Amino acid sequence: MSVTVSGLTKRFAAGAAPAVAGVGFRAPTGAVTSLLGPSGAGKSTVLRLIAGLEHPDAGAIRVDDRDVTALPVQRRTIGFVFQGYALFQNLTVRRNVAFGLEVRKAPRAEIRDRVDELLRLVQLEDLGDRFPSQLSGGQRQRVAFARALAPRPGVLLLDEPFGALDARVRVELRAWLQRLHEETHVTTVLVTHDQDEALELSQHVVVMLDGRVAQAGAPHEIYDHPATPFVARFVGGANVLRGRVAADEEARFAPAPVPAGAAVHTLVRPHEVKLAKAPEGCCGASLARIQYVRRVGSYVKVSVALPSGEPLEVEMSLPELKALGVREGDAVTVDLRAATLLVADDYVI
């Protein structure tokens, strides 16, 4: 099942700015679509509107060819996994997973077989008689997934499902969720502010800012061809440099001809910057300088001050830093190996 939203708008108070405004995108059948953006971007509101937990002021929601905008939650064939698990503490794992089927008054044999199937799928078949308080955070979240999948929903909605977990468990569960999706192929919409999570898990990404869609597309399209400086900074941490096209210079990174004198933003990823140590006595004020060097595990972050005073973040390996032979305060030359040029008047940071 695909999910299509169009013109989705929601205000939580009369006269207030909308939490989401004119949001539209399509979550393809059988794919994972991530709603990615900072806190307050409207991601969870969109998810709750799709689920039927909130009702839009304007716009439409379609599941395949069926308009579900006005339908109650129970008629939307949608499963929902919350960040905080929302498990019933007084019920065992088996009863938690069975809950939705019991509410629908499914036959007991069908419930038993479905629960057994799901406990195997989420790798908790030996823990069915435990209570949520006896499980780890990662195990509880897998129970929440199993419970959401029990009624065989056509769409699965995930609202920051790993947000309450530590970094190591998040990484483990991302890999587990990939395997789960490969087995179930259920259309999934995932809310996250973690770009690694979105790029690793998704086939489609919708980047949101201030209640609107900033850009939507395949993960590699979002990363390689950001539409705005905000998208470039949020997805991949690009440097955004401001400037103008000189009359005698060619705009080599521009996707289309840029007129001389045009104000532009140059977007460059930290790993796409090449530094070289400047020769002694060379070039004076036209050189950049190393502000600081910080090791981050297996790589190094280098902050460079450009002649204009703008900061430039650079990432390189430890061997590259040693070969470069620079320290804080040293003068360097800067070469942009790859970049994207945007006309500044057309975009807002």
N, C-alpha and C positions, 0 to 999 in steps of 0.2 A: 504494500500500500504506500502511495506517495502522500505527502502532506503539502498543501499549497495554502499560503496565507497571502492576502492581498489587502492593501490599504488599512492594515490593522492599527487602530488607535484606541488608547485607554487613558482616561484621567481618573484619579482617585478622589478628587475634590473639585467642585464647580469653580471654574475660573483659574484653576491651577495649571501649571505646565503639564503637558501629557507625559505619562511614564513611557509610552511608546507612541510614535506618530508616523502613520503611513507606512508601516513595516510590510514588506512583501518579499517572499522568497519561496522556493520549492525544495522540499526535502525528498530526494529521489527514492523510489522503491528499493528496499533491501540494503540501503546505504546508511552510514552514520553521518549525520549532519551536525556540526558543532556550531552553537551560538557562542561566539567568542568576543570578549570585550571587558573593559574595566568594571568595577563595582558601580552600580547606578546606571548602567548602559541600557537597561530594560530587558535583559536576557530572560530572567526568571519570570517577569510579567508575561512575556510572549509565550513561555512554556505553559504557564498557568491558564492563559487564554486558550491555547490549543487543547489542554486537558479538560476545559470546561469549569475550572475552579474559579475563574473570573470571566466576566462577560464584556466584550468590546463595546465601545461607544460607536465605532464605525469599523467597516471592513468585513472580510469573510474568511472562513476557515473551511477547507475542503479536504476530506480524506478520500483519496482516489477521486471519483466523480460525485461524491456525496457531500452535500453542504451540511456541516455539523455545527454551524455557528450558533444555532439556537437550541441544540440538543443538550439534555442533561448529561452529567459525567458518565453515568452508567450505560448510556446508549452510544458511546463513542468508540468502543472497542480499543481503548487506550490504556496502557499500563504506565504507572508513575513510580519512580524511585527517588526518594528525598535524600538530602544530604545527611540528615540526622537519623536515618534508618526507619524511624516510626514503627518499630516492631511492638507487638503486644507482649509486655514483660511477663504476664501471667500465663502465657501459652508457650508450649514447647515449639521447637523449630518446625516439627511436622505440622502442628496446628496453625502456626503462622503462615506456612506455605499454603496450607489447605483453605485458609480463611475465605478467599474470594470465591472458591468453588463451593464452599459450604453455604455462603450467602446466596449463591445462584441455585442452591438445592440440587447440585449434581449428584448422581448415584454414588453410593459409598465406594463401590469397587473402582469406579472411574477416578474418584478423588485419590484413593490409595495408590493406584497405578501412576497417576500423574505426579503425585508428590514423590514417589520413588524415583521416577524418571528425572525430575528436576533436582533432587538431592544428589543424584549421580552427576548430573550436568554441572552443578556448582561445586562438586567435590566435597560434599558434606554428608554423604550417605551414612557415616557412622555416628553422626551427631544429632540425629533426628529427635532424640528424647531429651536433649538438653534445653535449658531455658536461655534466652538472650544474654542474661547476666553472666552466664558461664562461657561465653564466646569472646574471642578477640574482636577488635573493630573490623578487621578485614572479613572475618567469618560472618559477623552480623550484616555487613553490607551485601555479602553473597546471598544470605537468607532473604534480604529485601529484594534482590534481583529475582530470586526464585519465586517469591510471592507475587511479584508484578507479572511474571511470565506464566503463572499457573492458568489463568483463564484464556491463554493463547491470544493475546492482544495483537492487533494488526500493526500497532505503533507503540514503541517504548520511549517514554520521556524520562530523561535523567537530569536532575537538578543538582549540579555540583556533587555527584555521588561520592567522590573521594575527598571532598574538602575537609572532612573531620579527621582524616588519617595522616599519619606521619609520612615523610617523603619516601622512605623505603617501601612502605606498604602501598603507597600510591602507585609507584612504578610497577610493583608486582601485580596489582589489580588491573592496571592498564593492559598488561600482557594477557592476563586472564580474560578481560573483557573482549579483547581481540579474538581470542579463541572461542569464547561464547558466541560472539556475533558470527563467526565463520560457521558455527553449527546451526544457529537459529535463523540467520538472515532476516531478522525482524528489522523493519524500518525504525531507525533510532534517531532521536533528537537530543543532543547532549549540550547542557549549559556548562560553560567553564570560563575561567579567566586565565587558565594556564595554556600558553601557546604550545608548549611541547605536547600536552595532552591532546589538544585539538589537531595538531599536525600529524601526530602519530596514529590517532584512532580514526580520523575522519576521511571520507571520500569527498565531502563537501563542507565548506566553511563559510559562515555568515558572520562578518565582523560588524559589531554594533558600537555606536557611540551616541550618547545623549538621546536614546530612544529611537534612533534611526539606523538604517543599514548603511554602513560606510563602504562596504565592498562584499561581494559574494562570489565564490568560485571554488575550483579545486585547490587543495592546499598548496601545490607547487605554483599555481597562478598567483595566489595571494602573496606568497613569499617572494617570487621572482619578479612580479609586476604589480607592486602596490599602487593603488589608485590615488592615495593621498599620503602626505607626510605622517599623519596619525597612524595609518595602517602600517607604514614602513617602520615606524618606531615601535608600535605595539607588537607586531609580528616580526621578530628577528632583531629588534633593537637597533635599527639603522641610524646612522648619523644623518642629520638633516642640515645641510650647509646652504646658506643664503648667498645670492650674488646676482650679477647681471652678465648677459652675453656681450662680450666686447665686440666692437665693429670688425676687428680683424681676426677674430677667433671663430673656429668651427665648434658648434655644440655637439661634441662627439657622442654623448650619451643620450641625446634627445630621440624619442620615438618618432618625432615628426619635425620638420624644419622650424627653428625658433628664430624670430627676428632679432637683429642686433639691438642691444639695449634692453631686451626683455628681462624683467625680474624673474629669477628661477630659483627652485629648490633642487639641490643635488642630493639624492638619497644614496648612501653607500654603507654597506654592511661592514662591521668592524674587521672581519676576516678578509675583506677585499681591499684593504689598504696595505701598501708596501712601503716600508720605511728604509732609508739608507742614511748612514752616518755622514754628516757634512764634513768636507775637508776643512782643516784648520784655516781660519781667516777668510772663509768663503761667504760671500753673499749677505752678510750682516743681518739687517732687519727683515729681509725677505724669507728667512728660514723659520721653520717651526721648531718648537723646543719640547723636550720630554718633561712633563709635569710630574708624573709619578708612574711607578711600575708595581703591579700587584699580581702575585701568583694566586690562581684559582684552580687548585687541584692540578690537572694535567696540562693546563695552558696558562697564559699570562695576559693580563689586561694592561695596556699601556695608554695613558692619557696624554695627548699631545695638544699644545696650544699653537694654533695656526698664526701666521703673521697678522691676520685680522683680529686676533683675540678670541676667535671661536674655538671651542673645545672639539677635539676629534678623538673618539674612542677606537682603539686598535686591539685586535686579538691575534695572538701568535703562539706557536709552540715554544717550549723551553729551549730546544736546540736552535730555533730561529732567533730567539733573544740573545743567546750566547754568541751566535755567529754575527749578529748585528753589533754587539759590543758597545752598547750605549748605557748611560746612567741618567738619573734625574738631572735635569738642567742642560743636557747635551743638545746641540743643534742637529736637526735631521731634515732630509728632504722627504716629500710625501708624493707617492704615486697612487692614483686610484685605478685599480685593475679592472673594476667593473662598477657601474653606477647607473642610476636612473635619474633623468632630468625631467622635472615638471615645471610648467609655467606657473609662477607663484600666484598670479592673480586668479587662477582657476581653482585653487585649493586652499583649504584652511588647515592649519596645524592643530 
